[in-house]
Amino acid sequence: MQLLQQRIGDGEWQAHDALPSEWELADELGASQGTVRKALSELVAAGLLYRQQGRGTYVAPVPGDWGDAALLTPGLFFERPDELVREFLGLSRLNASEDIAEALQLRRLAPLLRIRQLWRWHGAPVALDDVLLPAEPFDGMEARWLRSSAGVYATLQQRFGTRLRPVSEQFRAEMLPREEASLLGVTGMVADVPALCLLRLSAGMDGRPLEWRQRYCLTHQLAYTVKHG
């Protein structure tokens, strides 16, 4: 399973590419067909692969950091969203506060990885992410991986074989802290307009909490929109 994860992470197979058959993989890896079948089943359960009856096993596409959400013109539910351009700002370490430690089921002051990224719409900053991950499961995380990937979720799946799913999200209007306001270019009259603050808790496929994300969105011109179904 680890070998297959590594090969998927290295880009040997892209999203929706078919993997070799169980017999071919067993021969190539020097393992029994049963062992290969079990590894494939576990990767399917983890969301890294999917099966099509009678056709084979395929690489699942990596979920984006926005999931089913997009920024749209208010009231235009069927508008095609313009692409948001991601700007990686940095990777650092810090210690978990009491509330974040509780959410991630860690001890207080446990080491965390902090990933900060900015999202731009037609060149203008519209959203800012602070992503906190427990350091231990993602030991060896490198800034260059995050800089060159499509986002945090893509990096975690490709480099660590970890696929996240949102467990809970909270939304509230909040005045921007000074540093966040500066990064989002909020000045003048706009500085008095509250931003939308999203808190998201996500877990791995085994249910273990692995991500605490805070996202500030500027919604005085765009609406944070989630499509269902």
Residue frames as a rotation matrix with the C-alpha (Angstrom) as fourth column:
MET 1
0.570 0.822 0.000 0.00
0.822 -0.570 0.000 0.00
0.000 0.000 -1.000 0.00
GLN 2
0.465 -0.475 -0.747 2.82
0.140 -0.794 0.592 2.42
-0.874 -0.380 -0.303 0.85
LEU 3
-0.627 -0.709 0.322 4.55
0.400 0.062 0.915 1.67
-0.669 0.702 0.245 -2.45
LEU 4
-0.186 0.646 0.740 1.38
0.962 -0.032 0.270 2.40
0.198 0.763 -0.616 -4.39
GLN 5
0.750 0.422 -0.509 0.80
0.565 -0.808 0.163 5.60
-0.343 -0.411 -0.845 -2.41
GLN 6
-0.009 -0.858 -0.514 4.32
0.136 -0.510 0.849 6.73
-0.991 -0.062 0.121 -3.20
ARG 7
-0.720 -0.275 0.638 3.95
0.620 0.160 0.768 6.02
-0.313 0.948 0.055 -6.91
ILE 8
0.308 0.877 0.369 0.65
0.928 -0.362 0.086 7.91
0.209 0.316 -0.925 -7.02
GLY 9
0.713 -0.075 -0.697 2.27
0.345 -0.828 0.442 10.79
-0.610 -0.556 -0.565 -5.13
ASP 10
-0.345 -0.929 -0.136 5.20
0.202 -0.215 0.956 10.83
-0.917 0.302 0.261 -7.53
GLY 11
0.050 0.477 -0.878 2.78
-0.706 -0.605 -0.369 11.30
-0.706 0.638 0.306 -10.42
GLU 12
-0.898 -0.388 0.209 3.28
-0.156 0.722 0.674 7.93
-0.413 0.572 -0.709 -12.09
TRP 13
-0.471 0.832 0.291 -0.51
0.844 0.330 0.422 7.74
0.255 0.445 -0.858 -12.42
GLN 14
-0.957 0.186 0.222 -2.63
-0.203 -0.978 -0.055 10.86
0.206 -0.098 0.974 -12.76
ALA 15
-0.475 0.858 0.196 -6.28
-0.443 -0.040 -0.895 11.42
-0.760 -0.512 0.400 -11.79
HIS 16
0.538 0.837 -0.097 -8.60
-0.622 0.317 -0.716 8.94
-0.569 0.445 0.691 -13.54
ASP 17
-0.207 -0.649 -0.732 -5.65
-0.897 0.424 -0.123 6.86
0.391 0.631 -0.670 -14.86
ALA 18
0.861 0.467 -0.202 -6.21
-0.386 0.858 0.338 3.12
0.331 -0.213 0.919 -14.67
LEU 19
0.096 -0.814 0.573 -3.80
-0.864 0.218 0.454 1.12
-0.495 -0.538 -0.682 -12.53
PRO 20
-0.585 -0.321 -0.745 -2.31
-0.647 0.739 0.190 -2.11
0.489 0.593 -0.640 -13.87
SER 21
0.429 0.786 -0.445 -4.29
-0.354 0.600 0.717 -5.24
0.831 -0.150 0.536 -13.08
GLU 22
0.734 -0.111 0.670 -3.89
-0.646 0.191 0.739 -7.05
-0.210 -0.975 0.069 -9.76
TRP 23
0.846 -0.431 0.315 -1.90
0.462 0.886 -0.029 -9.79
-0.267 0.170 0.949 -11.52
GLU 24
0.458 -0.695 0.554 0.46
0.430 -0.372 -0.823 -7.27
0.778 0.615 0.129 -13.13
LEU 25
0.426 -0.280 0.860 0.98
-0.677 -0.729 0.098 -5.40
0.599 -0.625 -0.501 -9.87
ALA 26
0.883 -0.083 0.461 1.56
-0.300 0.656 0.692 -8.63
-0.361 -0.750 0.555 -7.94
ASP 27
0.701 -0.648 0.298 4.22
0.709 0.586 -0.394 -9.69
0.080 0.487 0.870 -10.42
GLU 28
0.353 -0.558 0.751 5.83
0.165 -0.753 -0.637 -6.25
0.921 0.348 -0.174 -10.48
LEU 29
0.338 -0.144 0.930 5.89
-0.799 -0.566 0.203 -5.86
0.497 -0.812 -0.306 -6.69
GLY 30
-0.582 -0.572 -0.578 6.77
-0.243 0.800 -0.548 -9.45
0.776 -0.179 -0.605 -5.87
ALA 31
-0.714 0.441 0.544 3.64
-0.603 0.007 -0.798 -9.87
-0.355 -0.897 0.261 -3.75
SER 32
-0.759 0.527 0.383 0.69
0.562 0.827 -0.025 -12.22
-0.330 0.196 -0.924 -3.82
GLN 33
-0.603 0.618 0.504 -2.46
0.278 -0.430 0.859 -11.25
0.748 0.658 0.087 -5.65
GLY 34
0.330 0.757 -0.564 -4.35
0.809 0.081 0.582 -11.34
0.486 -0.649 -0.586 -2.34
THR 35
-0.172 -0.493 -0.853 -1.93
0.833 -0.535 0.141 -8.85
-0.526 -0.687 0.503 -0.79
VAL 36
-0.964 -0.168 0.205 -2.30
0.260 -0.747 0.612 -6.51
0.050 0.643 0.764 -3.76
ARG 37
-0.229 0.957 0.176 -6.08
0.465 -0.051 0.884 -6.80
0.855 0.285 -0.434 -3.68
LYS 38
0.333 0.323 -0.886 -6.11
0.943 -0.100 0.318 -5.92
0.014 -0.941 -0.338 0.04
ALA 39
-0.575 -0.626 -0.527 -3.84
0.603 -0.760 0.244 -2.89
-0.553 -0.178 0.814 -0.53
LEU 40
-0.863 0.303 0.404 -6.04
0.212 -0.509 0.835 -1.67
0.459 0.806 0.375 -3.37
SER 41
0.097 0.964 -0.246 -9.18
0.698 0.111 0.707 -2.10
0.709 -0.240 -0.663 -1.27
GLU 42
0.111 -0.122 -0.986 -7.67
0.912 -0.382 0.150 -0.05
-0.395 -0.916 0.069 1.56
LEU 43
-0.866 -0.459 -0.198 -6.70
0.329 -0.822 0.465 2.71
-0.376 0.338 0.863 -0.87
VAL 44
-0.513 0.793 0.329 -10.23
0.360 -0.150 0.921 2.69
0.780 0.591 -0.208 -2.29
ALA 45
0.330 0.646 -0.688 -11.63
0.891 0.026 0.453 2.99
0.311 -0.763 -0.567 1.25
ALA 46
-0.200 -0.520 -0.831 -9.24
0.737 -0.638 0.222 5.89
-0.646 -0.568 0.511 1.90
GLY 47
0.712 0.608 -0.351 -10.49
0.222 -0.670 -0.708 7.68
-0.666 0.426 -0.612 -1.20
LEU 48
-0.172 -0.851 -0.496 -7.23
-0.442 -0.383 0.811 7.59
-0.880 0.359 -0.310 -3.16
LEU 49
-0.990 -0.105 -0.094 -8.59
-0.134 0.486 0.864 5.11
-0.045 0.868 -0.495 -5.70
TYR 50
-0.042 0.991 0.125 -11.99
-0.738 0.054 -0.673 4.17
-0.674 -0.121 0.729 -7.09
ARG 51
-0.786 -0.178 0.593 -13.25
0.131 0.888 0.440 1.09
-0.604 0.424 -0.674 -8.91
GLN 52
-0.139 0.759 -0.636 -15.44
-0.969 -0.237 -0.070 0.67
-0.204 0.607 0.768 -11.97
GLN 53
0.215 0.304 0.928 -17.15
-0.327 0.918 -0.225 -2.71
-0.920 -0.255 0.297 -12.12
GLY 54
0.686 0.061 0.725 -15.63
0.488 0.701 -0.520 -4.86
-0.540 0.710 0.451 -14.84
ARG 55
0.884 -0.339 0.321 -13.17
0.095 -0.543 -0.835 -2.17
0.457 0.769 -0.448 -15.93
GLY 56
-0.009 -0.959 -0.284 -10.54
0.669 0.205 -0.715 -1.78
0.743 -0.197 0.639 -13.21
THR 57
0.456 0.015 -0.890 -9.15
0.824 -0.386 0.416 0.49
-0.337 -0.923 -0.188 -10.51
TYR 58
0.277 -0.240 0.930 -8.48
0.612 -0.703 -0.363 4.18
0.741 0.670 -0.048 -11.11
VAL 59
-0.721 -0.566 -0.401 -6.75
0.685 -0.492 -0.538 7.09
0.107 -0.662 0.742 -9.37
ALA 60
0.377 0.895 -0.237 -9.31
0.923 -0.383 0.022 9.35
-0.071 -0.227 -0.971 -7.69
PRO 61
0.106 -0.313 0.944 -9.03
0.370 -0.869 -0.330 13.09
0.923 0.384 0.023 -8.36
VAL 62
-0.675 -0.422 -0.605 -7.65
0.719 -0.192 -0.668 15.15
0.166 -0.886 0.433 -5.50
PRO 63
0.477 0.874 -0.098 -10.30
0.873 -0.457 0.169 17.33
0.103 -0.166 -0.981 -3.81
GLY 64
-0.136 -0.488 0.862 -9.62
0.373 -0.831 -0.412 21.04
0.918 0.266 0.295 -3.95
ASP 65
-0.876 -0.289 -0.387 -9.16
0.461 -0.265 -0.847 23.23
0.143 -0.920 0.365 -0.89
TRP 66
-0.754 0.655 0.056 -12.53
-0.657 -0.749 -0.086 24.88
-0.014 -0.101 0.995 -1.62
GLY 67
-0.738 0.488 0.465 -14.45
0.249 0.839 -0.484 21.61
-0.627 -0.242 -0.741 -1.96
ASP 68
-0.218 0.772 0.598 -17.96
0.975 0.150 0.162 22.37
0.035 0.618 -0.785 -3.22
ALA 69
0.442 0.364 -0.820 -17.69
0.529 -0.844 -0.090 26.07
-0.724 -0.394 -0.566 -2.42
ALA 70
-0.288 -0.502 0.815 -16.99
0.928 -0.358 0.107 28.97
0.238 0.787 0.569 -4.76
LEU 71
-0.465 0.132 -0.876 -17.14
0.295 -0.909 -0.294 32.75
-0.835 -0.395 0.384 -4.79
LEU 72
-0.405 0.450 0.796 -19.96
0.905 0.073 0.419 33.95
0.130 0.890 -0.437 -7.07
THR 73
-0.831 0.272 0.486 -21.85
-0.170 -0.955 0.244 37.11
0.530 0.120 0.839 -7.89
PRO 74
-0.826 0.542 0.153 -24.61
-0.091 0.139 -0.986 37.42
-0.556 -0.829 -0.066 -5.24
GLY 75
0.089 0.987 -0.134 -27.87
-0.533 -0.066 -0.843 35.97
-0.841 0.146 0.521 -6.56
LEU 76
0.310 -0.039 -0.950 -26.31
-0.921 0.236 -0.310 34.26
0.236 0.971 0.037 -9.59
PHE 77
0.422 -0.058 0.905 -26.48
-0.588 0.742 0.322 30.66
-0.691 -0.667 0.279 -8.41
PHE 78
0.764 -0.046 0.643 -25.65
0.401 0.815 -0.418 29.13
-0.505 0.578 0.641 -11.79
GLU 79
0.784 -0.559 -0.269 -22.77
-0.620 -0.684 -0.384 31.42
0.031 0.468 -0.883 -12.66
ARG 80
0.702 -0.653 -0.284 -19.60
0.504 0.737 -0.450 29.66
0.503 0.173 0.847 -13.69
PRO 81
0.862 -0.346 -0.372 -17.05
0.169 -0.495 0.852 30.62
-0.479 -0.797 -0.367 -11.03
ASP 82
0.686 -0.726 -0.048 -13.91
-0.457 -0.379 -0.805 32.38
0.566 0.574 -0.592 -12.12
GLU 83
0.445 -0.589 -0.674 -10.76
0.587 0.761 -0.277 30.52
0.676 -0.272 0.684 -11.16
LEU 84
0.955 -0.230 0.187 -9.17
-0.290 -0.590 0.753 31.55
-0.063 -0.774 -0.630 -7.90
VAL 85
0.380 -0.903 -0.199 -5.38
-0.033 0.202 -0.979 31.76
0.924 0.378 0.047 -8.08
ARG 86
0.941 -0.051 -0.336 -3.59
0.336 0.286 0.897 30.39
0.050 -0.957 0.286 -5.04
GLU 87
0.306 -0.871 0.383 -0.50
-0.369 -0.480 -0.796 32.09
0.878 0.102 -0.468 -3.59
PHE 88
0.545 -0.204 -0.813 1.51
0.691 0.658 0.298 30.09
0.474 -0.724 0.500 -1.04
LEU 89
0.680 -0.213 0.702 2.71
-0.351 -0.934 0.057 32.43
0.644 -0.286 -0.710 1.71
GLY 90
-0.272 -0.888 0.370 4.59
-0.811 0.004 -0.585 30.17
0.518 -0.459 -0.722 4.07
LEU 91
0.533 0.276 -0.800 5.05
0.168 0.892 0.420 27.07
0.829 -0.359 0.428 6.21
SER 92
-0.331 -0.620 0.711 5.91
-0.644 -0.402 -0.650 27.42
0.689 -0.673 -0.267 9.89
ARG 93
-0.312 0.180 -0.933 5.59
0.563 0.826 -0.029 25.68
0.765 -0.535 -0.359 13.25
LEU 94
-0.372 0.208 0.905 3.70
-0.702 -0.701 -0.127 26.66
0.608 -0.683 0.406 16.37
ASN 95
-0.986 0.054 -0.158 2.15
0.147 0.728 -0.670 25.09
0.079 -0.684 -0.725 19.46
ALA 96
-0.349 0.937 0.020 -1.52
0.485 0.163 0.859 24.28
0.802 0.309 -0.511 19.80
SER 97
-0.649 0.305 0.697 -3.70
-0.665 -0.673 -0.324 26.56
0.370 -0.674 0.640 21.89
GLU 98
-0.773 0.341 0.535 -6.20
-0.260 0.598 -0.758 24.95
-0.579 -0.725 -0.374 24.22
ASP 99
0.235 0.965 -0.113 -9.19
-0.521 0.027 -0.853 25.20
-0.820 0.260 0.510 21.86
ILE 100
0.303 -0.182 -0.936 -7.30
-0.921 0.196 -0.336 24.00
0.245 0.964 -0.108 18.79
ALA 101
-0.799 -0.600 0.028 -5.72
-0.576 0.751 -0.323 21.14
0.172 -0.274 -0.946 20.75
GLU 102
-0.434 0.725 0.535 -9.19
-0.286 0.453 -0.845 20.08
-0.854 -0.520 0.011 21.86
ALA 103
0.493 0.662 -0.565 -10.55
-0.725 -0.046 -0.687 20.22
-0.481 0.748 0.457 18.31
LEU 104
0.224 -0.513 -0.829 -7.65
-0.789 0.403 -0.463 18.16
0.572 0.758 -0.315 16.94
GLN 105
0.973 0.222 -0.070 -7.67
-0.128 0.759 0.638 15.82
0.195 -0.612 0.767 19.96
LEU 106
0.112 -0.990 -0.087 -4.10
0.367 0.122 -0.922 16.74
0.923 0.071 0.377 20.90
ARG 107
0.181 -0.156 -0.971 -2.46
0.972 -0.125 0.201 17.73
-0.153 -0.980 0.129 24.15
ARG 108
0.970 0.158 -0.185 -2.16
0.155 -0.987 -0.028 21.44
-0.187 -0.001 -0.982 24.83
LEU 109
0.419 -0.824 -0.382 0.96
-0.692 -0.562 0.454 22.99
-0.588 0.074 -0.805 23.24
ALA 110
0.328 -0.277 0.903 1.35
0.483 0.871 0.092 20.01
-0.812 0.406 0.419 20.88
PRO 111
-0.619 -0.645 -0.448 3.47
-0.062 -0.528 0.847 20.93
-0.783 0.552 0.287 17.82
LEU 112
0.517 0.811 0.274 1.53
0.368 0.079 -0.927 22.05
-0.773 0.580 -0.257 14.75
LEU 113
-0.673 -0.553 0.491 2.35
0.695 -0.248 0.675 22.91
-0.251 0.796 0.551 11.17
ARG 114
0.197 0.712 -0.675 0.91
0.224 -0.702 -0.676 26.22
-0.955 -0.018 -0.297 10.01
ILE 115
-0.581 -0.274 0.766 0.32
0.791 0.032 0.611 26.77
-0.192 0.961 0.198 6.30
ARG 116
-0.007 0.552 -0.834 -0.75
0.110 -0.829 -0.549 30.20
-0.994 -0.095 -0.055 5.09
GLN 117
-0.708 -0.159 0.688 -2.09
0.680 0.111 0.725 30.81
-0.191 0.981 0.030 1.60
LEU 118
-0.437 0.491 -0.753 -3.81
-0.265 -0.871 -0.414 33.66
-0.859 0.019 0.511 -0.21
TRP 119
-0.223 0.455 0.862 -6.47
0.866 0.498 -0.039 33.35
-0.447 0.738 -0.505 -2.90
ARG 120
-0.699 -0.081 -0.710 -6.79
-0.159 -0.951 0.266 35.96
-0.697 0.299 0.652 -5.66
TRP 121
0.188 0.805 0.563 -9.71
0.765 0.240 -0.598 36.73
-0.617 0.543 -0.570 -7.96
HIS 122
0.725 -0.020 0.689 -8.66
0.580 -0.522 -0.625 38.59
0.372 0.853 -0.367 -11.12
GLY 123
-0.139 -0.940 0.312 -5.48
0.406 -0.342 -0.848 39.55
0.903 0.009 0.429 -9.30
ALA 124
-0.104 0.163 0.981 -7.20
-0.695 -0.718 0.046 40.97
0.712 -0.677 0.188 -6.22
PRO 125
-0.942 -0.251 -0.225 -6.92
-0.020 0.708 -0.706 39.12
0.336 -0.660 -0.672 -2.88
VAL 126
-0.091 0.986 0.142 -10.29
-0.632 -0.167 0.757 37.74
0.770 -0.021 0.638 -1.77
ALA 127
0.915 0.398 -0.061 -9.50
-0.216 0.613 0.760 35.01
0.340 -0.682 0.648 0.77
LEU 128
-0.142 -0.959 0.247 -6.79
-0.801 -0.035 -0.598 34.07
0.582 -0.283 -0.763 3.25
ASP 129
0.750 0.360 -0.555 -6.26
-0.071 0.878 0.474 30.61
0.657 -0.316 0.684 4.75
ASP 130
-0.253 -0.770 0.585 -4.48
-0.949 0.082 -0.303 29.57
0.186 -0.632 -0.752 7.90
VAL 131
0.614 0.392 -0.685 -4.26
-0.360 0.912 0.198 25.78
0.702 0.125 0.701 7.93
LEU 132
-0.100 -0.604 0.791 -3.12
-0.995 0.081 -0.064 24.02
-0.025 -0.793 -0.608 11.10
LEU 133
0.561 0.163 -0.811 -2.07
-0.338 0.940 -0.045 20.36
0.755 0.300 0.583 11.00
PRO 134
0.867 -0.349 0.356 -0.68
-0.234 0.347 0.908 18.12
-0.440 -0.871 0.219 13.75
ALA 135
0.263 -0.862 -0.434 3.06
-0.956 -0.295 0.007 17.95
-0.134 0.413 -0.901 13.09
GLU 136
-0.263 -0.501 0.825 3.65
-0.511 0.797 0.322 14.26
-0.818 -0.337 -0.466 13.80
PRO 137
0.395 0.443 0.804 1.58
0.341 0.742 -0.577 12.65
-0.853 0.503 0.142 10.98
PHE 138
0.952 0.011 0.307 3.09
0.293 -0.329 -0.898 15.04
0.091 0.944 -0.316 8.44
ASP 139
0.455 -0.875 -0.165 6.72
-0.022 -0.196 0.980 14.97
-0.890 -0.442 -0.109 9.52
GLY 140
-0.442 -0.718 0.537 8.95
0.594 0.214 0.775 15.97
-0.672 0.662 0.332 6.63
MET 141
0.635 0.728 0.259 6.48
0.708 -0.415 -0.571 18.41
-0.309 0.546 -0.779 5.07
GLU 142
-0.510 -0.859 -0.030 8.36
0.729 -0.451 0.515 20.75
-0.456 0.240 0.857 2.74
ALA 143
-0.041 0.473 -0.880 7.43
-0.079 -0.880 -0.469 24.23
-0.996 0.050 0.074 1.61
ARG 144
-0.746 -0.306 -0.591 8.39
-0.572 -0.159 0.804 23.43
-0.340 0.939 -0.056 -1.98
TRP 145
-0.831 0.527 0.178 5.71
0.555 0.800 0.228 20.73
-0.022 0.288 -0.957 -2.13
LEU 146
0.008 0.880 -0.475 3.08
0.724 -0.333 -0.605 23.22
-0.690 -0.339 -0.640 -1.04
ARG 147
-0.239 -0.183 -0.954 4.39
-0.305 -0.918 0.253 25.91
-0.922 0.351 0.164 -3.35
SER 148
-0.852 -0.224 -0.474 4.16
-0.510 0.141 0.849 23.71
-0.123 0.964 -0.234 -6.45
SER 149
-0.803 0.580 0.137 0.90
0.576 0.814 -0.070 21.88
-0.152 0.022 -0.988 -5.67
ALA 150
-0.387 0.770 0.507 -2.73
0.311 -0.408 0.858 22.83
0.868 0.490 -0.082 -6.23
GLY 151
0.275 0.494 0.824 -3.29
-0.638 -0.548 0.541 23.24
0.720 -0.675 0.164 -2.50
VAL 152
-0.342 -0.395 0.853 -3.00
-0.933 0.253 -0.257 21.68
-0.115 -0.883 -0.455 0.94
TYR 153
0.488 0.613 0.621 -5.35
-0.539 0.771 -0.338 18.79
-0.686 -0.170 0.707 0.23
ALA 154
0.882 -0.220 -0.418 -3.46
-0.310 0.396 -0.864 17.90
0.356 0.891 0.281 -2.94
THR 155
-0.087 -0.985 0.151 -0.16
-0.766 -0.030 -0.642 17.90
0.636 -0.172 -0.752 -1.06
LEU 156
-0.195 0.050 0.980 -1.47
-0.877 0.438 -0.197 15.71
-0.439 -0.898 -0.041 1.77
GLN 157
0.786 0.532 0.316 -2.86
-0.334 0.795 -0.507 13.13
-0.521 0.293 0.802 -0.64
GLN 158
0.819 -0.468 -0.333 0.07
-0.265 0.207 -0.942 13.08
0.509 0.859 0.046 -3.02
ARG 159
-0.104 -0.976 0.191 2.86
-0.614 -0.088 -0.784 13.16
0.783 -0.199 -0.590 -0.43
PHE 160
-0.730 -0.171 0.661 1.32
-0.678 0.304 -0.670 11.37
-0.086 -0.937 -0.338 2.57
GLY 161
-0.779 0.482 -0.401 -1.54
0.179 0.784 0.595 9.35
0.600 0.392 -0.697 1.11
THR 162
-0.691 0.529 -0.492 -3.95
0.538 -0.079 -0.839 11.25
-0.483 -0.845 -0.230 3.37
ARG 163
-0.591 0.605 0.535 -7.34
0.344 -0.410 0.844 12.33
0.730 0.683 0.034 2.08
LEU 164
-0.949 0.221 -0.226 -9.29
0.119 -0.411 -0.904 14.78
-0.293 -0.884 0.364 4.22
ARG 165
-0.312 0.913 0.263 -13.04
0.609 -0.020 0.793 15.22
0.729 0.407 -0.550 4.51
PRO 166
-0.610 0.129 0.782 -14.75
-0.462 -0.859 -0.219 18.12
0.644 -0.495 0.584 6.29
VAL 167
-0.669 0.374 -0.642 -16.36
0.683 0.649 -0.334 17.17
0.292 -0.662 -0.690 9.61
SER 168
0.356 0.764 -0.538 -17.82
0.880 -0.468 -0.083 20.51
-0.315 -0.444 -0.839 10.63
GLU 169
-0.557 -0.471 0.684 -17.80
0.662 -0.749 0.023 24.13
0.502 0.466 0.729 9.46
GLN 170
0.171 0.560 -0.811 -18.72
0.848 -0.503 -0.169 27.34
-0.503 -0.658 -0.561 11.29
PHE 171
-0.278 -0.183 0.943 -19.36
0.740 -0.667 0.089 30.76
0.612 0.723 0.321 9.74
ARG 172
0.401 0.432 -0.808 -19.45
0.810 -0.579 0.092 34.16
-0.428 -0.691 -0.582 11.35
ALA 173
0.644 -0.188 0.742 -18.92
0.325 -0.811 -0.487 37.81
0.693 0.555 -0.461 10.47
GLU 174
0.543 -0.569 -0.618 -15.73
0.745 -0.014 0.667 39.15
-0.388 -0.823 0.416 12.01
MET 175
0.912 -0.348 -0.218 -13.62
-0.392 -0.894 -0.216 42.27
-0.120 0.283 -0.952 11.80
LEU 176
0.704 -0.680 -0.206 -10.26
0.310 0.555 -0.772 41.47
0.639 0.479 0.601 10.25
PRO 177
0.611 -0.642 -0.464 -7.19
0.518 -0.119 0.847 41.44
-0.599 -0.758 0.259 12.51
ARG 178
0.559 -0.384 -0.735 -4.53
-0.465 -0.879 0.105 43.92
-0.686 0.283 -0.670 11.42
GLU 179
-0.524 -0.844 0.117 -2.12
-0.383 0.356 0.852 41.44
-0.761 0.402 -0.510 9.81
GLU 180
-0.370 0.468 0.803 -4.89
0.707 0.702 -0.084 39.64
-0.603 0.537 -0.591 7.91
ALA 181
0.697 0.640 -0.322 -6.35
0.326 -0.683 -0.653 42.97
-0.638 0.351 -0.685 6.75
SER 182
0.148 -0.742 -0.653 -2.95
-0.639 -0.576 0.510 43.98
-0.755 0.342 -0.560 5.37
LEU 183
-0.740 -0.455 0.496 -2.51
0.000 0.737 0.675 40.70
-0.673 0.499 -0.546 3.47
LEU 184
-0.119 0.797 0.593 -5.99
0.896 0.344 -0.282 41.03
-0.429 0.497 -0.755 1.99
GLY 185
-0.794 -0.305 0.526 -5.35
0.543 -0.744 0.389 44.64
0.273 0.594 0.756 1.01
VAL 186
0.274 0.959 -0.079 -8.23
0.860 -0.207 0.466 45.93
0.430 -0.195 -0.881 3.13
THR 187
-0.788 -0.511 -0.343 -7.90
0.605 -0.748 -0.274 49.67
-0.117 -0.424 0.898 3.72
GLY 188
-0.903 0.380 0.201 -10.05
-0.288 -0.882 0.374 52.77
0.320 0.280 0.905 3.94
MET 189
-0.168 0.953 0.251 -13.82
-0.982 -0.183 0.036 52.40
0.080 -0.241 0.967 4.00
VAL 190
0.289 0.272 -0.918 -13.62
-0.404 0.904 0.141 48.67
0.868 0.330 0.371 3.27
ALA 191
-0.716 -0.658 -0.232 -11.74
-0.051 0.381 -0.923 48.17
0.696 -0.649 -0.306 6.52
ASP 192
-0.699 0.514 0.498 -14.98
-0.685 -0.282 -0.672 48.85
-0.205 -0.810 0.549 8.39
VAL 193
0.302 0.804 -0.513 -16.82
-0.885 0.437 0.163 46.03
0.355 0.405 0.843 6.59
PRO 194
0.187 -0.234 0.954 -16.77
-0.644 0.704 0.298 42.66
-0.742 -0.671 -0.019 8.42
ALA 195
-0.466 -0.377 -0.801 -15.26
-0.831 0.496 0.251 39.70
0.303 0.782 -0.544 6.61
LEU 196
0.745 0.644 -0.172 -16.74
-0.574 0.752 0.324 36.23
0.338 -0.142 0.930 6.49
CYS 197
-0.353 -0.850 0.392 -14.75
-0.935 0.315 -0.160 33.94
0.013 -0.423 -0.906 8.80
LEU 198
0.651 0.480 -0.588 -14.95
-0.509 0.851 0.130 30.21
0.563 0.214 0.799 8.15
LEU 199
-0.266 -0.667 0.696 -13.65
-0.914 0.404 0.038 27.65
-0.307 -0.626 -0.717 10.65
ARG 200
0.559 0.411 -0.720 -13.36
-0.669 0.737 -0.099 24.13
0.490 0.537 0.687 9.26
LEU 201
-0.093 -0.531 0.842 -12.46
-0.767 0.577 0.279 20.91
-0.634 -0.621 -0.461 11.05
SER 202
0.481 0.185 -0.857 -11.48
-0.781 0.536 -0.322 18.04
0.400 0.824 0.402 8.74
ALA 203
0.311 -0.301 0.901 -10.55
-0.586 0.686 0.432 14.43
-0.748 -0.662 0.037 9.43
GLY 204
-0.737 -0.559 -0.380 -8.80
-0.667 0.508 0.545 11.57
-0.112 0.655 -0.747 7.69
MET 205
-0.190 0.693 -0.696 -10.75
-0.581 0.491 0.649 8.62
0.791 0.528 0.309 6.37
ASP 206
-0.475 -0.022 -0.880 -10.35
0.526 0.794 -0.304 6.91
0.706 -0.607 -0.366 9.77
GLY 207
0.570 0.822 -0.021 -12.14
0.558 -0.368 0.744 9.78
0.603 -0.436 -0.668 11.50
ARG 208
0.054 -0.628 -0.776 -9.08
0.946 -0.218 0.242 11.25
-0.321 -0.747 0.582 13.20
PRO 209
0.940 0.276 -0.198 -9.15
0.221 -0.940 -0.260 15.10
-0.258 0.201 -0.945 13.17
LEU 210
0.118 -0.952 0.284 -6.21
0.933 0.204 0.296 16.32
-0.340 0.230 0.912 11.08
GLU 211
-0.613 -0.330 0.718 -6.98
0.628 -0.756 0.188 19.86
0.480 0.566 0.670 9.94
TRP 212
0.215 0.604 -0.768 -8.13
0.762 -0.595 -0.254 23.07
-0.610 -0.531 -0.588 11.61
ARG 213
-0.563 -0.374 0.737 -8.58
0.798 -0.479 0.366 25.79
0.216 0.794 0.568 9.00
GLN 214
0.107 0.554 -0.825 -9.52
0.483 -0.755 -0.444 29.43
-0.869 -0.351 -0.348 9.39
ARG 215
-0.509 -0.193 0.839 -10.45
0.856 -0.215 0.470 31.24
0.090 0.957 0.275 6.20
TYR 216
-0.218 0.417 -0.882 -11.26
0.172 -0.873 -0.456 34.92
-0.961 -0.251 0.119 5.89
CYS 217
-0.378 0.185 0.907 -13.29
0.925 0.113 0.362 35.81
-0.035 0.976 -0.214 2.79
LEU 218
-0.824 0.161 -0.542 -14.08
-0.133 -0.987 -0.090 39.27
-0.550 -0.002 0.835 1.45
THR 219
-0.554 0.710 0.435 -17.74
0.820 0.557 0.135 39.05
-0.146 0.431 -0.890 0.54
HIS 220
-0.228 0.481 -0.846 -18.74
0.059 -0.861 -0.505 42.69
-0.972 -0.165 0.168 -0.02
GLN 221
-0.241 0.137 -0.961 -18.72
-0.919 -0.351 0.180 41.96
-0.313 0.926 0.211 -3.79
LEU 222
-0.443 0.008 -0.896 -18.84
-0.495 0.832 0.252 38.15
0.747 0.555 -0.365 -3.97
ALA 223
0.432 0.672 0.601 -20.95
-0.898 0.263 0.352 35.54
0.079 -0.692 0.717 -2.20
TYR 224
-0.748 -0.601 0.281 -19.52
-0.641 0.764 -0.074 32.41
-0.170 -0.235 -0.957 -0.59
THR 225
0.251 0.892 -0.377 -21.60
-0.967 0.247 -0.061 29.77
0.039 0.380 0.924 -2.37
VAL 226
-0.716 -0.385 0.583 -21.90
-0.444 0.895 0.046 26.04
-0.539 -0.226 -0.812 -1.68
LYS 227
-0.121 0.654 -0.746 -23.51
-0.928 0.193 0.319 23.80
0.353 0.731 0.584 -4.27
HIS 228
-0.317 0.121 0.941 -25.26
-0.588 0.753 -0.296 20.63
-0.744 -0.647 -0.168 -3.11
GLY 229
0.425 0.524 0.738 -25.72
0.128 0.772 -0.622 17.50
-0.896 0.359 0.261 -5.19
